[in-house]
Amino acid sequence: MKREQQRVALILSTVAFAIAFAVWGMIAPLSKVFQTNLHLSDHEVWLLIAMPVLLGSTLRLPLGMLADRFGGRHVFGILLIMLALPSVMLTVSTTYAEMLFWALILGTAGASFAVGIAFTSDWFEPERQGMALGVYGAGNIGQSIALFAVPLLTTLLGSWRLTFRLFGLVSLVYGVVFLLFARNAPVTKAPKSFAQMLRVLATQPLSWLLSLFYFVTFGGFVALSIGLPKLLQGMFNISQQDAGLRVAGFVVIATFMRPIGGYLSDRFGGERMLLIVFAMSAIFALGLTTTSIVPFSIGALGIALFIGMGNGCVFKLVPQYFAADTAVVTGLVGAMGGLGGFFPPLVLGAVKGWTGSYAAGFILLALFCVACLILTYRVLVVPKSTPRSVAASP
C-alpha cells in the first residue's frame, strides 16, 4: 500500500513540476518575436528572457520553508493556480516595462522545484531518494515542452497570446487537481520555526558548497535551455522552429540523465559521480566556443548529458547530508541553481557586446566546472568522515 502511495505522490508531483516548468519557459521560444514587435536591443531581449529566472530563484528558499512547515500539497496547488495570472497578463501587455514585470511574476513557476522536492522526499526512504528525486526532477521536461509546443501552438492557433493563455489554463486546472488528489506524506516530525530552519544555513557550510555545485549544473541547464534558441538563430541563421526542436533535444537529454544521475549516485556515491560530471562538462563547454554548428552541437549535447546527470547527483546529496533539513537546504540549493540560470544570459549578452563573440562566456563556464571538480575532490571525496563532520569543515 505504501509503495502505491509513493508512486501516486511521485507522479502527481512530477507532472505538477513539468507544468510549472513549461509555464516558466514560455518566453524564450518567442524571443525573436518580442524583439521584433517591441523593437528591443540584444541586451533588452536577453534581460526579458532571463527575468522569469530571477523571482523563481529567490522564492525557492521561502517556498521550500513553507512546504516544510505546512506541507507541499497546499503550497504546490496554490502556486499552480496563481500562475494563470501572469500567463494572461503577459498577453495584454503592450510595453517593454509591462512585459518585464509580468515575466518577473511568471518566474514564481520556477520556485515550484523546492516545493516538490520537499513534498516528494518525505514520501521515500533515504536509500530510494536519489532515484525518486531524479524522477521528480525529470519534470524539467516541461522546458522542452515549452520550446517545442509554444512555437507550434502559436502557428496553429495563429496567436502567441492564445498559446500563453492555454498554458495558464492548464496550470490552473492541474493546481485544482493537485489540491484534490495529492496527499502529504504521513511524517511525524515536529514542525520547525523559520528561525530553526535558517540556522542550518548559518552553521553548515556544506549547504553553500552544494549550492555552488547546483549553481553550475542546474544554472547551466536553465541558461542554455532559455538562451540556445537565440544563440542558434543568431549564430547559425536557422529558423525559430528548427532552433526550438534542437533545444528541445538538449532539454530531453538533460532531463533523461537526471534520474540516471540519481540512480548512479545511489549506487556509487554522489560525490564520485560529481567528479565525472564536472570533468566532462568542462571539456564539452569548450565545444561551444566554436562558430561551426557541428562542434557546437556536440558541445551542447555533451553538456546536456553531464549537467543533467549532475542535477540528479546534487539532489542525492542534499537529503543524504541534511536529512532533517531537506526542505530549507533544497530551497537554498534550488535558489542558487536558479540564479545560475539568471546571470549567464546577461553575461553572454555583455560578452557578445564587448568582444563580438560568445566564446569567452563559455570558457568561463569551463573554468567554473574545473573549480567545482577540485572542490568536490578536496571536500567530499578525500575526507573519510561522517556527513556531519564533513558539513562542518569544507
C-alpha positions as CSV (number, residue, x, y, z in Angstrom):
1,M,0.0,0.0,0.0
2,K,2.8,2.4,0.9
3,R,4.6,1.7,-2.4
4,E,1.4,2.6,-4.3
5,Q,1.0,5.8,-2.3
6,Q,4.6,6.7,-3.1
7,R,4.0,6.1,-6.8
8,V,0.9,8.3,-6.8
9,A,2.7,11.1,-5.0
10,L,5.7,10.9,-7.3
11,I,3.5,11.0,-10.5
12,L,1.4,13.9,-9.2
13,S,4.4,16.0,-8.2
14,T,6.4,15.2,-11.3
15,V,3.5,16.3,-13.6
16,A,3.0,19.4,-11.5
17,F,6.7,20.3,-11.8
18,A,6.6,19.7,-15.6
19,I,3.6,22.0,-16.0
20,A,5.2,24.7,-13.8
21,F,8.4,24.4,-15.8
22,A,6.6,24.7,-19.1
23,V,4.9,27.9,-18.0
24,W,8.3,29.1,-16.7
25,G,9.8,28.6,-20.2
26,M,7.2,30.2,-22.4
27,I,9.0,33.4,-23.2
28,A,12.3,32.1,-24.6
29,P,11.0,30.3,-27.7
30,L,9.4,33.6,-28.8
31,S,12.3,35.9,-28.0
32,K,12.7,36.9,-31.7
33,V,9.0,37.8,-31.9
34,F,9.2,40.0,-28.9
35,Q,12.4,41.6,-30.1
36,T,10.8,42.5,-33.4
37,N,7.5,43.6,-32.1
38,L,8.9,45.7,-29.3
39,H,12.0,46.9,-31.2
40,L,14.3,45.6,-28.5
41,S,18.1,45.5,-28.5
42,D,20.0,42.3,-27.9
43,H,20.7,43.4,-24.3
44,E,17.0,44.1,-23.7
45,V,15.8,40.8,-25.1
46,W,18.3,38.8,-23.1
47,L,17.0,40.6,-19.9
48,L,13.4,39.7,-20.9
49,I,14.5,36.0,-21.4
50,A,16.3,36.0,-18.0
51,M,13.7,37.8,-16.0
52,P,11.5,34.8,-15.1
53,V,14.5,33.1,-13.7
54,L,15.1,35.8,-11.1
55,L,12.0,35.5,-9.0
56,G,11.8,31.8,-9.4
57,S,15.3,31.5,-7.9
58,T,14.8,33.9,-5.0
59,L,11.5,32.4,-4.0
60,R,12.8,28.8,-3.8
61,L,14.1,29.2,-0.3
62,P,10.9,30.8,1.3
63,L,8.6,28.5,-0.6
64,G,10.7,25.5,0.4
65,M,10.4,26.6,4.0
66,L,6.6,27.0,3.7
67,A,6.4,23.5,2.2
68,D,8.4,22.1,5.1
69,R,6.2,23.9,7.6
70,F,2.7,23.5,6.1
71,G,3.1,20.6,3.6
72,G,3.8,20.6,-0.1
73,R,0.3,19.8,-1.2
74,H,-1.2,23.2,-0.4
75,V,1.8,25.3,-1.4
76,F,2.2,23.5,-4.8
77,G,-1.5,23.5,-5.6
78,I,-2.0,27.2,-4.9
79,L,1.2,28.1,-6.8
80,L,0.0,26.4,-9.9
81,I,-3.4,28.2,-9.7
82,M,-1.7,31.5,-9.3
83,L,0.4,31.0,-12.4
84,A,-2.6,31.7,-14.6
85,L,-2.4,35.4,-13.7
86,P,1.0,36.3,-15.2
87,S,0.2,33.9,-18.2
88,V,-2.8,36.0,-19.1
89,M,-1.3,39.4,-18.2
90,L,1.6,38.9,-20.5
91,T,-0.8,38.7,-23.3
92,V,-2.4,42.1,-22.6
93,S,1.0,43.9,-22.0
94,T,1.8,46.5,-24.6
95,T,5.1,47.9,-23.4
96,Y,8.6,46.5,-22.6
97,A,8.2,47.6,-19.0
98,E,4.9,45.7,-18.6
99,M,6.4,42.6,-20.2
100,L,9.4,42.7,-17.9
101,F,7.1,43.0,-14.8
102,W,4.9,40.1,-15.7
103,A,7.8,38.0,-16.9
104,L,9.2,38.5,-13.4
105,I,6.0,37.4,-11.8
106,L,5.8,34.4,-14.2
107,G,9.1,33.4,-12.6
108,T,7.3,32.1,-9.5
109,A,6.8,29.0,-11.5
110,G,10.5,28.2,-11.1
111,A,10.1,28.2,-7.3
112,S,7.9,25.0,-7.7
113,F,11.1,23.0,-7.7
114,A,11.8,23.4,-4.0
115,V,8.2,22.7,-3.0
116,G,8.1,19.5,-5.0
117,I,11.5,18.3,-3.6
118,A,10.2,18.8,0.0
119,F,6.9,17.1,-0.9
120,T,8.5,14.1,-2.7
121,S,11.4,13.4,-0.4
122,D,9.1,13.0,2.6
123,W,7.5,10.0,0.9
124,F,10.7,8.0,0.2
125,E,13.2,6.2,2.3
126,P,16.8,7.6,2.2
127,E,18.1,4.7,0.1
128,R,15.5,5.4,-2.6
129,Q,15.5,9.2,-2.5
130,G,18.2,9.6,-5.2
131,M,16.1,7.8,-7.8
132,A,12.8,9.3,-6.7
133,L,14.1,12.9,-6.7
134,G,15.8,12.2,-10.0
135,V,12.4,11.1,-11.5
136,Y,10.7,14.2,-9.9
137,G,13.5,16.4,-11.3
138,A,12.8,15.0,-14.8
139,G,9.8,17.2,-14.7
140,N,12.0,19.8,-16.1
141,I,11.0,18.2,-19.4
142,G,8.4,21.0,-19.2
143,Q,11.1,23.3,-20.5
144,S,11.3,21.1,-23.6
145,I,7.6,21.0,-23.9
146,A,7.6,24.8,-24.0
147,L,10.4,25.0,-26.5
148,F,8.5,22.7,-28.9
149,A,4.9,23.5,-28.1
150,V,4.9,27.3,-27.9
151,P,6.1,27.9,-31.5
152,L,3.9,25.0,-32.8
153,L,0.7,26.2,-31.0
154,T,1.4,29.8,-31.9
155,T,1.4,28.7,-35.6
156,L,-1.7,26.5,-35.2
157,L,-3.7,29.0,-33.2
158,G,-2.4,32.0,-35.1
159,S,-1.5,33.9,-31.9
160,W,1.1,33.6,-29.2
161,R,-1.4,35.2,-26.8
162,L,-3.8,32.3,-27.1
163,T,-0.9,29.9,-26.5
164,F,0.1,31.7,-23.3
165,R,-3.5,31.7,-22.1
166,L,-3.8,28.0,-22.8
167,F,-0.6,27.2,-20.8
168,G,-2.1,29.3,-17.9
169,L,-5.4,27.4,-18.1
170,V,-3.6,24.1,-17.9
171,S,-1.7,25.2,-14.8
172,L,-4.8,26.5,-13.1
173,V,-6.8,23.2,-13.8
174,Y,-3.9,21.0,-12.6
175,G,-3.5,23.1,-9.5
176,V,-7.0,22.2,-8.6
177,V,-6.4,18.5,-9.4
178,F,-3.3,18.6,-7.2
179,L,-5.2,20.0,-4.2
180,L,-7.9,17.4,-4.6
181,F,-5.8,14.3,-5.1
182,A,-2.3,14.9,-3.6
183,R,-1.6,14.0,0.0
184,N,1.3,15.0,2.2
185,A,3.5,12.1,3.5
186,P,2.4,10.9,7.0
187,V,5.6,12.1,8.7
188,T,5.7,12.6,12.5
189,K,8.5,15.2,12.7
190,A,7.6,18.3,14.7
191,P,7.4,21.4,12.6
192,K,10.3,23.8,13.0
193,S,10.2,27.5,13.3
194,F,11.5,29.6,10.4
195,A,14.4,30.6,12.6
196,Q,15.3,27.0,13.3
197,M,15.2,26.3,9.5
198,L,17.5,29.1,8.7
199,R,20.0,28.1,11.4
200,V,21.3,25.2,9.3
201,L,22.4,27.7,6.6
202,A,24.5,29.6,9.1
203,T,26.1,26.6,10.7
204,Q,26.6,24.2,7.9
205,P,28.9,25.5,5.2
206,L,28.3,22.3,3.1
207,S,24.9,23.6,2.2
208,W,26.6,26.5,0.4
209,L,29.0,24.2,-1.4
210,L,26.2,22.1,-2.7
211,S,24.5,25.3,-3.7
212,L,27.6,26.2,-5.8
213,F,27.5,22.8,-7.5
214,Y,23.9,23.3,-8.4
215,F,24.6,26.9,-9.5
216,V,26.8,25.4,-12.2
217,T,24.8,22.2,-13.1
218,F,21.2,23.4,-13.0
219,G,22.1,27.0,-13.7
220,G,23.9,25.8,-16.8
221,F,20.8,23.8,-17.8
222,V,18.5,26.7,-17.4
223,A,20.8,29.3,-19.0
224,L,21.4,27.1,-22.1
225,S,17.8,26.0,-22.4
226,I,16.5,29.6,-22.4
227,G,19.5,31.0,-24.3
228,L,20.1,28.4,-27.0
229,P,17.1,29.4,-29.2
230,K,18.5,32.9,-29.6
231,L,22.1,31.7,-29.9
232,L,21.2,29.2,-32.6
233,Q,19.1,31.6,-34.6
234,G,21.7,34.4,-34.3
235,M,24.9,32.4,-34.9
236,F,23.7,29.9,-37.5
237,N,20.7,31.6,-39.1
238,I,18.3,28.7,-38.6
239,S,14.5,29.1,-38.2
240,Q,12.6,29.5,-35.0
241,Q,11.1,26.1,-35.3
242,D,14.4,24.4,-36.1
243,A,16.0,26.1,-33.1
244,G,13.2,25.0,-30.9
245,L,13.5,21.4,-31.9
246,R,17.2,21.4,-31.4
247,V,16.9,22.9,-27.9
248,A,14.1,20.5,-27.1
249,G,16.6,17.8,-27.8
250,F,19.1,19.4,-25.4
251,V,16.4,19.6,-22.6
252,V,15.2,16.0,-23.2
253,I,18.8,14.6,-22.8
254,A,19.4,16.7,-19.7
255,T,16.1,15.7,-18.3
256,F,16.6,12.0,-19.1
257,M,20.0,12.0,-17.4
258,R,18.7,13.5,-14.2
259,P,17.1,10.2,-12.8
260,I,20.1,8.3,-14.1
261,G,22.4,10.6,-12.1
262,G,20.3,9.9,-9.0
263,Y,20.4,6.2,-9.6
264,L,24.1,6.1,-10.2
265,S,24.6,8.2,-7.1
266,D,22.5,5.7,-5.1
267,R,24.8,3.0,-6.5
268,F,28.3,4.6,-6.5
269,G,28.0,7.7,-4.4
270,G,27.0,11.2,-5.5
271,E,30.4,12.6,-4.6
272,R,32.3,10.4,-7.0
273,M,29.8,10.9,-9.8
274,L,30.2,14.6,-9.5
275,L,33.9,14.2,-10.3
276,I,32.9,12.8,-13.7
277,V,30.2,15.4,-14.2
278,F,32.4,18.4,-13.7
279,A,35.4,17.0,-15.7
280,M,33.3,16.1,-18.7
281,S,31.2,19.3,-18.6
282,A,34.4,21.4,-18.7
283,I,35.6,19.5,-21.8
284,F,32.3,19.9,-23.7
285,A,31.9,23.5,-22.7
286,L,34.9,24.3,-24.9
287,G,32.9,22.9,-27.9
288,L,30.5,25.9,-27.5
289,T,33.4,28.3,-28.3
290,T,33.3,27.4,-32.0
291,T,31.3,29.1,-34.7
292,S,30.7,25.8,-36.6
293,I,27.4,24.2,-35.9
294,V,28.7,20.6,-35.7
295,P,31.2,21.0,-32.8
296,F,28.8,23.5,-31.2
297,S,26.1,20.9,-31.3
298,I,28.4,18.2,-29.9
299,G,29.4,20.5,-27.1
300,A,25.8,21.4,-26.3
301,L,24.6,17.8,-26.3
302,G,27.6,16.7,-24.2
303,I,26.9,19.3,-21.6
304,A,23.3,18.3,-21.6
305,L,24.3,14.8,-20.8
306,F,26.6,15.6,-17.9
307,I,24.9,18.6,-16.3
308,G,21.7,16.6,-16.4
309,M,23.4,13.8,-14.5
310,G,24.9,16.4,-12.1
311,N,21.5,17.7,-11.2
312,G,20.5,14.2,-10.1
313,C,23.8,13.8,-8.2
314,V,23.4,17.0,-6.2
315,F,19.9,16.2,-5.1
316,K,21.0,12.8,-3.9
317,L,23.5,14.5,-1.6
318,V,21.0,17.1,-0.2
319,P,18.9,14.6,1.8
320,Q,21.9,12.5,2.4
321,Y,23.8,15.2,4.3
322,F,20.7,17.2,5.6
323,A,18.1,14.6,6.3
324,A,16.5,16.8,9.0
325,D,16.6,20.0,6.9
326,T,15.9,18.8,3.4
327,A,13.3,21.5,2.6
328,V,15.3,24.5,3.6
329,V,18.6,23.3,2.1
330,T,16.7,22.4,-1.0
331,G,15.4,25.9,-1.1
332,L,18.9,27.4,-0.8
333,V,20.4,25.0,-3.3
334,G,17.5,25.4,-5.7
335,A,17.7,29.2,-5.4
336,M,21.3,29.2,-6.2
337,G,20.7,26.9,-9.2
338,G,18.0,29.3,-10.4
339,L,20.3,32.3,-10.1
340,G,22.9,30.2,-12.0
341,G,20.3,30.4,-14.9
342,F,19.7,34.1,-14.5
343,F,23.2,35.5,-14.8
344,P,24.7,33.6,-17.7
345,P,22.3,35.1,-20.3
346,L,23.2,38.5,-19.1
347,V,26.9,37.7,-19.1
348,L,26.7,36.2,-22.6
349,G,24.9,39.4,-23.8
350,A,27.6,41.5,-22.3
351,V,30.5,39.4,-23.6
352,K,29.0,39.5,-27.1
353,G,28.8,43.3,-26.9
354,W,32.4,43.6,-25.7
355,T,34.1,41.0,-27.9
356,G,31.7,40.3,-30.8
357,S,31.7,36.6,-29.8
358,Y,30.2,34.4,-27.1
359,A,33.4,32.3,-26.7
360,A,34.7,34.0,-23.6
361,G,31.4,33.2,-21.8
362,F,31.7,29.5,-22.5
363,I,35.4,29.5,-21.4
364,L,34.2,30.9,-18.1
365,L,31.7,28.0,-17.8
366,A,34.5,25.5,-18.3
367,L,36.6,27.2,-15.6
368,F,33.7,27.1,-13.2
369,C,33.4,23.3,-13.8
370,V,37.1,22.9,-13.1
371,A,36.8,24.8,-9.9
372,C,33.9,22.6,-8.8
373,L,35.8,19.5,-9.7
374,I,38.6,20.5,-7.4
375,L,36.3,21.4,-4.6
376,T,34.4,18.1,-4.9
377,Y,37.6,16.1,-4.7
378,R,39.1,18.1,-1.8
379,V,35.9,18.5,0.3
380,L,33.8,15.5,-0.4
381,V,35.9,12.7,-1.8
382,V,39.2,12.9,0.1
383,P,38.0,13.2,3.7
384,K,37.0,9.9,5.3
385,S,34.5,11.4,7.8
386,T,30.8,11.4,8.6
387,P,28.3,13.6,6.8
388,R,28.0,16.0,9.8
389,S,31.7,16.4,10.3
390,V,32.2,17.0,6.5
391,A,29.4,19.5,6.6
392,A,31.2,21.5,9.3
393,S,34.5,21.7,7.6
394,P,34.6,22.5,3.9
